[in-house]
Amino acid sequence: MKTQLRADLMLLMITFFWGASILLTKMGLEDLQGYNLISLRFTLAFLLSGIVFYKHLLKTDFKTVKYAFLLASILFIVYVFATFGTKYTSVSNAGFLFSLTVIFIPVISFLFLKQMPEKKVVLGIVLSIVGIGLLTLHNQLKIGYGDLFCILCALFYAIHIMVTGKIAKQVNSISLGVLQLGFVGLFSMIFSIFMEKPKLPDNYESWFSILALSIFCTAIAFIVQIIAQQHTSPTHTGLIFSLEPVFSAIFAFFFTGETLTTKGYLGATLLLISVLVAELDFKSFLKLDYKKNIEKRL
């Protein structure tokens, strides 16, 4: 298996976990406030991953700490905008606008890094825009404060993906990922103390959601993301992450009985096609097929 394909499959696994995180977060928010939830999620993720990867942490240098602080600062901003964006806009608008990350990555790459995306990636982006819109956008899109926060969330997450891709190769990726979780947990805890009344979950459902979010959607997800991004491009990462609404819809169907409209299913299909278009090397397939036909004739 090619290194990039392996990395892309790792990112697909992360997207699957994050697709489940919406339902888990809703469960947690029934008992906890926003910053409190984020704080518990990231702090537990830091402690769990720190125990597993303590040998890597023992070798941590100042450069890794500095990069982890930088990534955590960006990621914390992402979660702040996501929280307030979801609060002040509709779910359909938020779902569409969060997914604009896939658009911001190549735009930022072109504007600041002068990197032109491949034609197949551009086609994949166009298909993903249409797919995300069909899947999540059910009402008229009006730009309000909540919508603006969601756009900023998508923008900063695109920045987070690109910065991660830039610095992950320069330090120990596992230490970087673990420390990033710790800093986000610390930032969230400070905000929770000053703006909320932090507490521990007091029922089984809340503990289940916190532990699932901490282990699968945070500890595993963000560390695997940093490792995987050493072997794939930010644009590929963004396109794969654009499948999150598809997985969210699947979880909603199986656990809450929610179904998609015909338009929604079409959007989900387009999202899947968009990733396949961007990921598969059709020229290589055609050349290989052509070569096989020639060999058969000979």
C-alpha positions as CSV (number, residue, x, y, z in Angstrom):
1,M,0.0,0.0,0.0
2,K,1.4,3.4,-1.0
3,T,2.3,5.8,1.9
4,Q,-0.1,8.5,0.8
5,L,-3.0,6.1,0.4
6,R,-2.3,4.8,3.9
7,A,-2.2,8.3,5.2
8,D,-5.5,9.1,3.5
9,L,-7.1,6.0,5.0
10,M,-6.0,7.2,8.4
11,L,-7.6,10.6,7.8
12,L,-10.8,8.8,6.6
13,M,-10.9,7.0,10.0
14,I,-10.6,10.3,11.7
15,T,-13.4,11.7,9.7
16,F,-15.6,8.7,10.7
17,F,-14.9,9.5,14.4
18,W,-15.7,13.2,13.9
19,G,-18.9,12.2,12.2
20,A,-20.0,10.6,15.4
21,S,-18.8,13.5,17.5
22,I,-21.9,15.7,16.7
23,L,-24.2,13.2,18.4
24,L,-21.8,12.7,21.3
25,T,-21.4,16.5,21.8
26,K,-25.2,16.9,21.9
27,M,-25.4,14.3,24.6
28,G,-22.7,16.0,26.6
29,L,-24.1,19.5,26.3
30,E,-27.3,18.3,27.9
31,D,-25.4,18.2,31.2
32,L,-22.3,20.4,30.6
33,Q,-21.6,23.9,29.3
34,G,-19.6,24.6,26.2
35,Y,-16.1,25.4,27.5
36,N,-16.6,22.9,30.3
37,L,-17.2,20.2,27.7
38,I,-14.2,21.2,25.6
39,S,-12.0,21.3,28.7
40,L,-12.9,17.8,29.9
41,R,-12.7,16.4,26.4
42,F,-9.2,17.7,25.7
43,T,-7.8,17.3,29.2
44,L,-8.8,13.7,29.4
45,A,-7.5,13.1,25.9
46,F,-4.2,14.7,26.9
47,L,-3.9,12.5,30.1
48,L,-4.8,9.3,28.2
49,S,-2.5,9.9,25.3
50,G,0.2,11.1,27.6
51,I,0.1,7.8,29.5
52,V,0.3,5.8,26.3
53,F,3.1,7.9,24.7
54,Y,5.0,9.0,27.9
55,K,8.3,7.9,26.4
56,H,7.9,10.4,23.5
57,L,7.0,13.1,26.0
58,L,10.2,12.5,28.0
59,K,12.2,13.4,24.9
60,T,10.2,16.6,24.2
61,D,12.3,19.7,23.4
62,F,11.4,23.4,23.5
63,K,10.8,23.5,19.7
64,T,8.1,20.8,20.1
65,V,6.4,22.7,23.0
66,K,6.5,25.9,21.0
67,Y,4.9,24.3,17.9
68,A,2.3,22.5,20.1
69,F,1.4,25.9,21.7
70,L,0.9,27.4,18.2
71,L,-1.3,24.6,16.9
72,A,-3.3,24.5,20.1
73,S,-3.9,28.3,20.0
74,I,-5.3,27.9,16.4
75,L,-7.3,24.8,17.4
76,F,-8.8,26.5,20.4
77,I,-10.0,29.4,18.2
78,V,-11.6,26.9,15.9
79,Y,-13.6,25.4,18.8
80,V,-14.6,28.9,20.1
81,F,-16.0,29.9,16.7
82,A,-17.6,26.5,16.3
83,T,-19.4,26.8,19.7
84,F,-20.8,30.3,19.1
85,G,-21.4,29.7,15.4
86,T,-23.6,26.7,16.2
87,K,-25.4,28.7,18.9
88,Y,-26.4,31.6,16.7
89,T,-27.2,29.9,13.4
90,S,-29.1,27.0,12.1
91,V,-27.7,23.5,12.0
92,S,-27.9,23.3,8.2
93,N,-26.1,26.6,7.8
94,A,-23.4,25.6,10.3
95,G,-22.9,22.2,8.6
96,F,-22.4,23.9,5.2
97,L,-20.2,26.7,6.5
98,F,-17.9,24.4,8.6
99,S,-17.2,22.4,5.5
100,L,-15.9,25.4,3.7
101,T,-12.5,24.3,5.1
102,V,-12.1,22.3,1.9
103,I,-12.4,25.5,-0.1
104,F,-10.1,27.7,2.1
105,I,-7.1,25.3,1.9
106,P,-6.4,25.6,-1.8
107,V,-7.3,29.3,-1.8
108,I,-4.8,30.0,1.0
109,S,-2.2,27.7,-0.7
110,F,-2.6,29.7,-3.9
111,L,-2.6,33.2,-2.2
112,F,0.3,32.7,0.2
113,L,2.2,29.7,-1.1
114,K,1.6,30.2,-4.8
115,Q,0.7,26.5,-5.2
116,M,-1.7,25.8,-8.0
117,P,-4.0,22.8,-7.2
118,E,-4.2,19.9,-9.7
119,K,-7.2,20.0,-12.1
120,K,-8.7,16.8,-10.6
121,V,-8.5,18.4,-7.1
122,V,-10.2,21.6,-8.4
123,L,-13.0,19.3,-9.9
124,G,-13.2,17.5,-6.5
125,I,-13.5,20.8,-4.7
126,V,-16.3,21.9,-7.0
127,L,-18.2,18.6,-6.6
128,S,-17.7,18.8,-2.8
129,I,-19.1,22.3,-2.6
130,V,-22.3,21.2,-4.5
131,G,-22.4,18.0,-2.4
132,I,-22.1,19.8,1.0
133,G,-24.8,22.3,-0.1
134,L,-27.2,19.6,-1.1
135,L,-26.5,17.5,2.0
136,T,-26.7,20.2,4.7
137,L,-28.3,23.4,3.3
138,H,-32.1,23.2,3.6
139,N,-33.1,26.9,4.2
140,Q,-32.1,30.2,2.6
141,L,-28.6,31.1,3.5
142,K,-28.4,34.4,5.3
143,I,-25.1,35.7,6.6
144,G,-25.6,36.7,10.3
145,Y,-23.3,36.7,13.3
146,G,-23.5,32.9,13.7
147,D,-22.8,32.3,10.0
148,L,-19.8,34.6,10.2
149,F,-18.5,32.7,13.2
150,C,-18.9,29.4,11.2
151,I,-17.0,30.9,8.3
152,L,-14.2,32.0,10.6
153,C,-14.2,28.5,12.2
154,A,-13.7,26.9,8.7
155,L,-11.0,29.4,7.9
156,F,-9.0,28.8,11.1
157,Y,-9.4,25.1,10.7
158,A,-7.9,25.3,7.2
159,I,-5.0,27.3,8.7
160,H,-4.6,24.6,11.4
161,I,-4.5,21.9,8.7
162,M,-1.9,23.8,6.7
163,V,0.3,24.7,9.7
164,T,0.2,21.1,10.9
165,G,1.3,19.9,7.5
166,K,4.2,22.4,7.5
167,I,5.6,21.7,11.0
168,A,4.7,18.1,11.7
169,K,7.8,16.9,9.8
170,Q,10.1,19.1,11.9
171,V,9.5,17.6,15.3
172,N,8.3,14.4,17.0
173,S,4.7,14.2,15.6
174,I,3.4,12.2,18.6
175,S,4.8,14.6,21.2
176,L,3.4,17.4,19.1
177,G,-0.1,15.9,19.0
178,V,-0.2,15.1,22.7
179,L,1.0,18.5,23.9
180,Q,-1.5,20.2,21.5
181,L,-4.3,18.4,23.3
182,G,-3.0,19.5,26.7
183,F,-2.8,23.2,25.7
184,V,-6.3,23.2,24.3
185,G,-7.6,21.6,27.5
186,L,-5.7,24.3,29.6
187,F,-7.1,27.2,27.5
188,S,-10.6,25.8,27.7
189,M,-10.3,25.2,31.5
190,I,-9.3,28.9,32.0
191,F,-12.3,30.1,30.0
192,S,-14.6,27.7,31.8
193,I,-13.5,28.9,35.2
194,F,-14.0,32.6,34.4
195,M,-17.1,32.3,32.2
196,E,-19.0,29.2,33.5
197,K,-19.4,27.0,36.5
198,P,-17.2,24.0,35.6
199,K,-18.2,20.6,37.0
200,L,-17.8,16.8,36.3
201,P,-20.6,14.9,34.5
202,D,-23.2,13.5,36.9
203,N,-24.8,10.8,34.8
204,Y,-23.9,7.8,32.7
205,E,-24.8,9.3,29.3
206,S,-22.6,12.4,29.9
207,W,-19.6,10.3,31.0
208,F,-20.0,8.0,27.9
209,S,-20.1,11.0,25.6
210,I,-17.0,12.6,27.3
211,L,-15.0,9.4,27.2
212,A,-15.9,8.6,23.6
213,L,-15.1,12.2,22.6
214,S,-11.8,12.2,24.5
215,I,-10.5,8.8,23.3
216,F,-11.7,8.5,19.7
217,C,-12.6,11.9,18.5
218,T,-9.7,13.8,20.2
219,A,-6.8,11.7,21.5
220,I,-6.7,9.3,18.6
221,A,-8.0,11.7,16.0
222,F,-5.6,14.6,16.4
223,I,-2.5,12.5,16.9
224,V,-3.2,10.4,13.9
225,Q,-4.0,13.5,11.9
226,I,-0.5,14.9,12.6
227,I,1.2,11.6,11.7
228,A,-0.9,11.2,8.6
229,Q,-0.3,14.8,7.4
230,Q,3.4,14.0,7.1
231,H,2.6,11.9,4.0
232,T,-0.3,13.7,2.3
233,S,-1.1,17.2,1.2
234,P,-3.3,19.7,3.0
235,T,-5.7,19.8,0.1
236,H,-6.2,16.0,0.2
237,T,-6.7,16.3,4.0
238,G,-9.4,19.0,3.5
239,L,-11.2,16.9,0.9
240,I,-11.3,13.8,3.0
241,F,-12.5,15.8,6.0
242,S,-15.4,17.2,3.8
243,L,-16.9,13.7,4.2
244,E,-17.7,14.4,7.8
245,P,-21.4,15.4,7.1
246,V,-21.9,12.0,5.3
247,F,-20.8,10.1,8.4
248,S,-22.8,12.4,10.6
249,A,-25.9,11.6,8.5
250,I,-25.2,7.8,8.8
251,F,-24.9,8.0,12.6
252,A,-28.0,10.1,12.8
253,F,-29.9,7.5,10.8
254,F,-28.8,4.5,12.9
255,F,-29.1,6.1,16.3
256,T,-31.9,8.6,16.0
257,G,-33.8,7.4,13.0
258,E,-33.1,10.6,11.1
259,T,-33.3,10.2,7.3
260,L,-32.0,12.4,4.5
261,T,-34.1,13.9,1.7
262,T,-33.5,12.9,-1.9
263,K,-31.4,16.0,-2.2
264,G,-29.4,15.0,0.8
265,Y,-28.6,11.5,-0.5
266,L,-27.5,13.1,-3.8
267,G,-25.3,15.5,-1.9
268,A,-23.7,12.6,0.0
269,T,-23.1,10.7,-3.2
270,L,-21.4,13.8,-4.7
271,L,-19.2,14.1,-1.7
272,L,-18.0,10.5,-2.1
273,I,-17.4,11.1,-5.8
274,S,-15.5,14.3,-5.1
275,V,-13.0,12.5,-2.9
276,L,-12.6,9.6,-5.3
277,V,-12.0,12.1,-8.2
278,A,-9.3,13.9,-6.1
279,E,-7.7,10.8,-4.7
280,L,-7.5,8.3,-7.6
281,D,-4.8,8.6,-10.3
282,F,-7.0,7.9,-13.4
283,K,-4.1,8.4,-15.8
284,S,-2.2,5.6,-14.1
285,F,-5.3,3.3,-14.3
286,L,-5.8,4.1,-17.9
287,K,-2.1,3.5,-18.8
288,L,-2.1,0.2,-16.8
289,D,-5.3,-0.9,-18.5
290,Y,-3.9,0.1,-21.9
291,K,-0.7,-1.8,-21.2
292,K,-2.7,-5.0,-20.2
293,N,-4.6,-4.8,-23.4
294,I,-1.4,-4.6,-25.5
295,E,0.1,-7.5,-23.6
296,K,-3.0,-9.6,-24.3
297,R,-2.9,-8.9,-28.0
298,L,0.8,-9.9,-28.1
